[in-house]
Amino acid sequence: MAEAKNATFDGIMQDLQAGNYLPVYYLAGEESYYIDKISDFIAEHALQPEERDFNQTIMFGSDVTASQVADAARRYPMMAERQVVIVKEAQNIKQTDALEKYFQNPMKSTVLVMCHKNGPIDGRKQKYVKAIREAGVLFESKKLKDYQLPAFIETYLKKQGVSIDPKSTQLIADSIGADLSRLTSELEKIKISLPDNDRRVTPQVVEDQIGVSKDFNGFELRDAIVNRNVFKANQIVKYFDENPKAGSIYSFLPLLFNYFQNLMIAYYSPKKQSQEAVAEWLELRSAWGAKDYMTGMRNYSGMKVMQIIGKMREIDAKSKGLDNPNTPQGELMKELIFYILH
């Protein structure tokens, strides 16, 4: 049997793929994608197909009590090495005392999977958490930050034997966002569309499969602003204003805020003349990623960057209706881009 340890998604999956199962998997957090991947794998692989009828139980937290879950977990398997009990919507179980008691002495022949979505375990339940950790795995499934999405996309496609360029990666990240279930579904659609003799994702492929314009998007707007290309930036903002579904202030504001926030940090780099040193300072994956920040430091002073960040906060508040009863989103976009570029 595998030993309990600090749980990561990759670590858990490696153990499961090796056939090592623990008595308890408590999967909690805001990102349902990882919870579903782990629980689905256990449901499909922990038992042979002919063993599932008598040894696999699926319950819902809104329909059962902690005592009922514990009683199901204490049953012995029938003509199988183990039984599997999967509890979906485990966050809806109110009183957990019976489960805490079970975790303190779990059945070694049971794999109990608790799927607790929409947030972490109540931090006040320290004894409960401790009992889970001692029984098996407590995994916190966190939402990815926007800046983590490109790496996720690249890694996901690489495992499928598909390559992707940075622009295409950013186009997908900006268009889909951090909903990993939807994101992976779109990546699968892209993968299937590729011919066997060319397993590369290009901006044209993204435009064809997802419907994101390769010329008018958040990535191109960011590039125009980095390089202070006033004409191109205004073209893109005009396109967004005329095609609200293609982009809005809500989609590009986080992208630009992240860039200027990092640009401000880059100014504090001890060796800001070195692209490699700036990349290391910003904890980027490669020196190539610092190229835009080197350009930004040439085109924007530190004072201007501070002012831009302040303006972004103001525009963000106005876009949400604070001190702004009438100004449309399109006008707010134009106001912000004008402020940044002039």
C-alpha positions as CSV (number, residue, x, y, z in Angstrom):
1,M,0.0,0.0,0.0
2,A,1.2,3.5,-0.8
3,E,2.2,5.8,2.0
4,A,0.4,9.1,2.8
5,K,2.4,12.1,1.8
6,N,2.0,15.7,0.7
7,A,-0.5,15.3,-2.2
8,T,-0.1,16.8,-5.6
9,F,-2.2,15.9,-8.6
10,D,0.8,14.4,-10.5
11,G,2.0,12.5,-7.5
12,I,-1.5,11.0,-6.8
13,M,-1.9,10.0,-10.4
14,Q,1.5,8.4,-10.6
15,D,0.7,6.3,-7.5
16,L,-2.7,5.3,-8.9
17,Q,-1.3,4.4,-12.3
18,A,1.2,2.2,-10.5
19,G,-1.7,0.4,-8.8
20,N,-1.0,1.9,-5.3
21,Y,-4.2,2.8,-3.5
22,L,-4.7,4.4,-0.1
23,P,-7.8,3.9,2.1
24,V,-8.9,7.6,1.9
25,Y,-8.8,10.3,-0.8
26,Y,-10.3,13.5,0.3
27,L,-10.3,15.8,-2.8
28,A,-11.4,19.4,-1.9
29,G,-11.2,22.7,-3.6
30,E,-12.5,25.2,-6.2
31,E,-11.2,23.5,-9.3
32,S,-13.4,20.5,-10.1
33,Y,-11.2,19.4,-13.0
34,Y,-8.5,17.7,-10.8
35,I,-11.1,16.3,-8.4
36,D,-13.0,14.7,-11.3
37,K,-9.8,13.3,-13.0
38,I,-8.7,11.6,-9.8
39,S,-12.1,10.2,-8.8
40,D,-12.8,9.1,-12.4
41,F,-9.5,7.2,-12.6
42,I,-10.2,5.4,-9.4
43,A,-13.7,4.5,-10.5
44,E,-12.4,3.1,-13.8
45,H,-9.2,1.3,-12.6
46,A,-9.4,0.3,-9.0
47,L,-11.7,-2.6,-9.8
48,Q,-12.1,-5.0,-12.7
49,P,-15.3,-4.4,-14.7
50,E,-16.9,-7.7,-13.3
51,E,-16.1,-6.6,-9.7
52,R,-17.9,-3.2,-9.8
53,D,-21.5,-4.4,-9.4
54,F,-20.9,-5.6,-5.9
55,N,-17.9,-3.5,-4.8
56,Q,-18.4,0.0,-6.2
57,T,-20.8,2.4,-4.5
58,I,-21.5,6.0,-5.6
59,M,-23.2,8.3,-3.0
60,F,-24.1,12.0,-3.0
61,G,-23.4,14.2,0.1
62,S,-26.8,15.8,-0.1
63,D,-28.6,12.4,0.2
64,V,-26.5,10.7,2.9
65,T,-25.2,11.2,6.4
66,A,-21.6,10.8,7.6
67,S,-22.7,7.6,9.4
68,Q,-24.1,6.1,6.2
69,V,-20.8,6.8,4.4
70,A,-18.8,5.3,7.3
71,D,-21.0,2.2,7.3
72,A,-20.6,1.8,3.6
73,A,-16.9,2.1,3.9
74,R,-16.7,-0.5,6.6
75,R,-18.2,-3.2,4.5
76,Y,-16.0,-6.0,3.2
77,P,-15.5,-6.5,-0.5
78,M,-17.2,-9.4,-2.2
79,M,-14.9,-11.7,-4.3
80,A,-12.5,-8.8,-4.9
81,E,-9.3,-7.3,-3.3
82,R,-11.0,-4.1,-2.4
83,Q,-14.2,-2.1,-2.6
84,V,-14.6,1.5,-3.8
85,V,-16.9,4.1,-2.2
86,I,-17.1,7.5,-4.0
87,V,-19.0,10.3,-2.3
88,K,-19.8,13.2,-4.7
89,E,-20.8,16.6,-3.4
90,A,-19.2,15.7,0.0
91,Q,-19.3,19.4,1.0
92,N,-23.0,18.9,1.6
93,I,-22.5,16.4,4.5
94,K,-23.3,18.5,7.6
95,Q,-22.2,16.5,10.7
96,T,-18.8,14.8,10.1
97,D,-18.1,13.2,13.5
98,A,-18.8,9.7,12.2
99,L,-16.4,10.2,9.3
100,E,-13.7,11.6,11.6
101,K,-14.0,8.4,13.7
102,Y,-13.8,6.3,10.5
103,F,-10.7,8.1,9.3
104,Q,-9.0,7.3,12.6
105,N,-9.3,3.6,11.8
106,P,-10.1,3.1,8.1
107,M,-10.7,-0.2,6.4
108,K,-7.6,-1.2,4.4
109,S,-9.8,-3.1,1.9
110,T,-11.8,0.1,1.1
111,V,-10.9,3.0,-1.1
112,L,-13.1,5.9,0.1
113,V,-13.1,8.9,-2.3
114,M,-14.6,12.1,-0.9
115,C,-15.3,14.7,-3.7
116,H,-15.6,18.1,-1.9
117,K,-16.2,20.8,-4.5
118,N,-16.6,24.6,-4.5
119,G,-14.1,25.3,-1.8
120,P,-11.7,23.9,0.8
121,I,-12.6,22.1,4.0
122,D,-13.6,24.4,6.8
123,G,-10.3,25.5,8.4
124,R,-11.8,25.2,11.8
125,K,-12.0,21.4,11.5
126,Q,-8.4,20.7,12.5
127,K,-9.0,17.3,14.0
128,Y,-11.0,16.3,11.0
129,V,-8.2,17.4,8.6
130,K,-5.6,15.7,10.8
131,A,-7.6,12.4,10.7
132,I,-7.8,12.6,6.9
133,R,-4.1,13.1,6.5
134,E,-3.3,10.2,8.7
135,A,-5.7,7.9,6.9
136,G,-4.6,8.8,3.3
137,V,-4.5,11.8,1.0
138,L,-5.9,15.3,1.5
139,F,-5.7,17.0,-1.9
140,E,-6.5,20.7,-2.3
141,S,-7.6,21.4,-5.9
142,K,-6.8,25.1,-6.5
143,K,-7.9,27.2,-9.4
144,L,-5.0,28.1,-11.7
145,K,-4.0,31.7,-11.9
146,D,-4.1,33.4,-15.3
147,Y,-0.3,33.4,-15.6
148,Q,-0.3,29.6,-15.0
149,L,-2.6,28.8,-17.9
150,P,0.1,28.9,-20.7
151,A,2.3,26.4,-19.0
152,F,-0.8,24.1,-18.4
153,I,-1.8,24.3,-22.1
154,E,1.8,23.6,-23.3
155,T,2.2,20.6,-20.9
156,Y,-1.2,19.2,-21.7
157,L,-0.6,19.3,-25.4
158,K,3.0,18.0,-25.1
159,K,1.7,14.9,-23.4
160,Q,-0.5,14.4,-26.4
161,G,2.4,14.7,-28.8
162,V,1.3,18.2,-30.0
163,S,3.4,21.3,-30.1
164,I,2.2,24.9,-29.8
165,D,3.8,28.3,-30.2
166,P,3.6,31.1,-27.5
167,K,1.2,33.2,-29.4
168,S,-1.3,30.4,-29.9
169,T,-0.9,29.4,-26.2
170,Q,-1.8,32.9,-25.1
171,L,-4.7,33.2,-27.5
172,I,-6.3,30.0,-26.0
173,A,-5.6,31.1,-22.5
174,D,-7.1,34.6,-23.0
175,S,-10.1,33.2,-24.9
176,I,-11.1,30.3,-22.6
177,G,-9.8,31.3,-19.2
178,A,-9.2,29.2,-16.1
179,D,-12.1,26.8,-16.4
180,L,-10.0,23.7,-16.9
181,S,-12.8,21.4,-17.9
182,R,-13.8,23.7,-20.7
183,L,-10.2,24.4,-21.5
184,T,-9.2,20.8,-21.9
185,S,-12.3,20.1,-24.0
186,E,-11.3,22.9,-26.4
187,L,-7.7,21.5,-26.5
188,E,-9.1,18.1,-27.3
189,K,-11.1,19.6,-30.2
190,I,-8.0,21.3,-31.5
191,K,-5.9,18.1,-31.2
192,I,-8.4,16.1,-33.2
193,S,-8.5,18.7,-35.9
194,L,-4.7,18.4,-36.6
195,P,-3.5,16.2,-39.5
196,D,-1.3,13.2,-38.6
197,N,1.7,14.7,-40.5
198,D,1.6,18.1,-38.8
199,R,0.9,18.1,-35.0
200,R,1.4,21.8,-34.5
201,V,-1.1,24.3,-33.1
202,T,-0.8,27.7,-34.9
203,P,-2.8,30.9,-34.5
204,Q,-4.7,30.0,-37.7
205,V,-5.7,26.7,-36.1
206,V,-6.9,28.5,-33.0
207,E,-8.9,30.9,-35.1
208,D,-10.5,28.1,-37.1
209,Q,-11.3,25.8,-34.1
210,I,-12.1,28.3,-31.3
211,G,-13.1,31.3,-33.2
212,V,-10.6,33.7,-31.8
213,S,-9.2,36.2,-34.4
214,K,-5.5,35.8,-34.7
215,D,-5.1,39.5,-35.5
216,F,-7.6,41.1,-33.0
217,N,-7.3,39.6,-29.6
218,G,-5.9,40.3,-26.1
219,F,-2.4,39.0,-27.0
220,E,-2.1,41.4,-30.0
221,L,-3.4,44.3,-27.9
222,R,-0.8,43.5,-25.2
223,D,1.9,43.4,-27.9
224,A,0.8,46.7,-29.4
225,I,0.9,48.3,-25.9
226,V,4.2,46.9,-25.0
227,N,5.7,48.3,-28.2
228,R,3.6,51.5,-28.0
229,N,2.1,50.9,-31.4
230,V,-0.7,53.4,-31.1
231,F,-2.3,52.7,-34.5
232,K,-2.5,48.9,-33.9
233,A,-3.8,49.3,-30.4
234,N,-6.6,51.6,-31.5
235,Q,-7.5,49.2,-34.3
236,I,-7.9,46.3,-31.9
237,V,-9.9,48.4,-29.4
238,K,-12.2,49.5,-32.2
239,Y,-12.7,45.9,-33.3
240,F,-13.5,44.9,-29.7
241,D,-16.0,47.8,-29.5
242,E,-17.7,46.6,-32.7
243,N,-17.5,42.9,-31.8
244,P,-18.2,42.6,-28.0
245,K,-18.0,38.8,-28.1
246,A,-14.5,38.9,-29.4
247,G,-13.2,40.8,-26.4
248,S,-14.2,43.2,-23.7
249,I,-12.7,45.2,-20.8
250,Y,-13.2,42.2,-18.6
251,S,-11.1,39.9,-20.7
252,F,-8.1,42.2,-21.5
253,L,-7.9,44.2,-18.2
254,P,-6.4,41.3,-16.2
255,L,-4.0,40.5,-19.0
256,L,-2.7,44.1,-19.1
257,F,-2.7,44.5,-15.3
258,N,-0.6,41.4,-14.9
259,Y,1.9,42.7,-17.5
260,F,2.3,46.2,-15.9
261,Q,2.4,44.7,-12.4
262,N,5.3,42.5,-13.5
263,L,6.9,45.4,-15.4
264,M,6.9,47.4,-12.1
265,I,8.6,44.5,-10.4
266,A,11.2,44.3,-13.2
267,Y,12.3,47.8,-12.4
268,Y,13.5,46.6,-9.0
269,S,15.6,43.9,-10.6
270,P,19.3,44.3,-9.5
271,K,20.4,43.7,-13.1
272,K,17.5,45.1,-15.1
273,Q,19.8,45.5,-18.2
274,S,20.1,41.7,-18.5
275,Q,17.2,39.8,-20.0
276,E,18.3,36.6,-18.3
277,A,18.5,38.4,-14.9
278,V,15.1,39.9,-15.4
279,A,13.6,36.6,-16.3
280,E,15.1,35.0,-13.1
281,W,13.8,38.0,-11.0
282,L,10.3,37.6,-12.4
283,E,10.5,33.8,-12.0
284,L,9.7,33.3,-15.7
285,R,10.2,29.9,-17.3
286,S,12.7,31.2,-19.8
287,A,14.7,34.3,-20.7
288,W,12.5,34.6,-23.8
289,G,9.6,35.5,-21.6
290,A,11.5,38.6,-20.4
291,K,11.7,40.1,-23.8
292,D,8.5,42.1,-23.5
293,Y,9.6,43.5,-20.1
294,M,12.9,44.7,-21.5
295,T,10.9,46.5,-24.3
296,G,8.4,47.8,-21.7
297,M,11.2,49.3,-19.6
298,R,12.5,51.1,-22.7
299,N,9.0,52.4,-23.6
300,Y,7.6,53.3,-20.1
301,S,9.2,55.0,-17.2
302,G,8.8,53.5,-13.7
303,M,6.6,56.5,-12.8
304,K,4.4,56.0,-15.8
305,V,3.9,52.3,-15.0
306,M,2.8,53.3,-11.4
307,Q,0.3,55.7,-12.9
308,I,-1.0,53.1,-15.4
309,I,-1.6,50.6,-12.6
310,G,-3.5,53.3,-10.7
311,K,-5.6,54.1,-13.8
312,M,-6.3,50.4,-14.3
313,R,-7.7,50.1,-10.8
314,E,-9.9,53.2,-11.5
315,I,-11.2,51.8,-14.8
316,D,-11.8,48.4,-13.2
317,A,-13.9,50.0,-10.5
318,K,-15.8,52.0,-13.1
319,S,-16.5,48.9,-15.2
320,K,-18.2,47.4,-12.2
321,G,-20.4,50.5,-11.7
322,L,-18.5,52.3,-9.0
323,D,-18.8,56.1,-9.5
324,N,-19.8,55.4,-13.1
325,P,-23.5,55.4,-13.8
326,N,-23.4,55.9,-17.6
327,T,-20.0,55.4,-19.3
328,P,-20.2,52.3,-21.6
329,Q,-17.4,49.6,-21.5
330,G,-16.2,50.6,-24.9
331,E,-15.5,54.1,-23.9
332,L,-13.8,52.9,-20.7
333,M,-11.5,50.7,-22.9
334,K,-10.7,53.7,-25.2
335,E,-10.0,55.9,-22.1
336,L,-7.6,53.4,-20.6
337,I,-5.7,52.7,-23.9
338,F,-5.3,56.4,-24.5
339,Y,-4.0,57.0,-21.0
340,I,-1.5,54.2,-21.4
341,L,-0.1,55.2,-24.8
342,H,0.0,59.0,-24.2
